[in-house]
Amino acid sequence: MLTAIVLIDTEPARIPEVAAAIADITGVSEVYSVTGKADLVAMVRVQDHDDLSGVIADRISKIVGVVRTETFIAFRAYSHVDLEQAFALGLDD
């Protein structure tokens, strides 16, 4: 599984419509409107790089109102849930 975080700049008046269109794309698990550098952040989870290209270059980038995207590919996930599960290995009663 490949996870990517996509920062999306949009035309300001189209943020809600763009977010809804992105959320409907297969492979997009979440879309957030945010403050800061980008207007939207999308979490993309796909099987391989070809799928990632299809979601970002072929779908997200072509939505009316999307101005620019910047993609970060995740190497490893760290979360409290993952760490608790790792430390609990072999400790079943």
Buried (B, 14 or more C-beta within 10 A) or exposed (E): EBBBEBBBBBEEEBBEBBBEBBEEBEBBEEBEBEEEEBBBBBBBBBEEEEBBEBBBEEBBBEBEBBEEBEBEEBEEEEEEEEEEEEEEEEEEE
